[in-house]
């Protein structure tokens, strides 16, 4: 939404969409960036498959694998991806 004088109003919805648009899962997968839910690492980003993040937990062997929709990314930085789901509902995304 823009008003005269080139003043742009940024709503929380547009801020959230900007975060999701700037998220590049391929970059995060190539660097094995941690996936965080409520301050706890649940795994690392391993791939981007059809708009979903593949997160795998386990250092030497796969303990858990999650297929999480990109739309569930709440925010990210260069070192972590934060997911907006509860720990209880995490099993819904396990493959």
C-alpha positions as CSV (number, residue, x, y, z in Angstrom):
1,X,0.0,0.0,0.0
2,X,1.5,3.4,-1.0
3,X,0.4,6.9,-0.1
4,X,1.4,10.1,-1.9
5,X,4.9,11.3,-1.3
6,X,6.2,7.8,-1.8
7,X,5.6,6.8,1.7
8,X,5.1,3.0,1.8
9,X,3.2,1.4,4.6
10,X,4.6,-1.9,5.6
11,X,2.1,-4.2,7.3
12,X,3.1,-7.3,9.3
13,X,1.7,-9.4,6.4
14,X,3.9,-7.7,3.8
15,X,6.9,-8.0,6.1
16,X,6.2,-11.7,6.5
17,X,5.9,-12.1,2.8
18,X,9.2,-10.3,2.2
19,X,10.9,-12.7,4.6
20,X,9.5,-15.7,2.8
21,X,10.3,-14.3,-0.6
22,X,14.0,-13.6,0.4
23,X,14.3,-17.2,1.8
24,X,16.5,-19.3,-0.6
25,X,16.2,-22.9,0.4
26,X,18.9,-24.0,-2.1
27,X,21.4,-21.7,-0.4
28,X,20.5,-23.0,3.0
29,X,20.7,-26.6,1.9
30,X,24.1,-26.2,0.4
31,X,25.4,-24.9,3.8
32,X,23.4,-27.3,6.0
33,X,21.8,-24.4,7.9
34,X,20.0,-25.4,11.2
35,X,16.2,-25.5,11.3
36,X,14.9,-24.0,14.6
37,X,11.6,-24.4,16.4
38,X,11.1,-22.5,19.6
39,X,14.9,-22.2,20.3
40,X,15.6,-25.9,19.6
41,X,17.4,-27.2,16.6
42,X,15.4,-30.0,14.9
43,X,17.8,-30.7,12.1
44,X,19.6,-29.1,9.1
45,X,18.3,-28.0,5.7
46,X,19.3,-30.7,3.2
47,X,17.2,-29.9,0.1
48,X,14.4,-28.0,-1.5
49,X,11.8,-30.2,-3.0
50,X,8.7,-28.6,-4.7
51,X,8.5,-25.7,-2.3
52,X,9.3,-27.8,0.7
53,X,12.3,-27.8,2.9
54,X,13.8,-31.2,3.6
55,X,15.3,-31.1,7.2
56,X,17.2,-34.0,8.5
57,X,18.2,-34.6,12.1
58,X,21.2,-36.7,13.0
59,X,24.9,-36.2,12.5
60,X,26.1,-39.6,11.3
61,X,22.8,-41.3,10.5
62,X,19.4,-40.0,9.7
63,X,17.3,-40.0,12.9
64,X,14.4,-38.0,11.6
65,X,13.5,-36.5,8.2
66,X,10.9,-33.7,7.9
67,X,9.3,-32.2,4.8
68,X,8.3,-28.7,5.8
69,X,6.4,-26.3,3.5
70,X,8.3,-23.1,2.7
71,X,5.2,-21.2,3.9
72,X,6.0,-22.3,7.5
73,X,9.3,-20.3,7.5
74,X,8.7,-17.5,10.0
75,X,12.1,-15.8,9.5
76,X,15.7,-16.6,8.7
77,X,19.2,-15.2,8.8
78,X,22.4,-16.4,7.4
79,X,22.9,-18.9,10.1
80,X,19.4,-20.3,11.0
81,X,16.0,-20.9,9.6
82,X,13.1,-20.5,12.0
83,X,9.9,-22.5,11.5
84,X,6.5,-21.5,12.7
85,X,5.1,-24.8,13.9
86,X,4.8,-26.2,17.4
87,X,7.0,-29.0,18.6
88,X,3.8,-31.2,19.1
89,X,2.8,-30.8,15.4
90,X,6.3,-31.6,14.1
91,X,5.4,-35.2,13.7
92,X,2.9,-34.2,11.0
93,X,5.8,-33.2,8.8
94,X,7.9,-36.3,9.5
95,X,8.5,-38.6,6.5
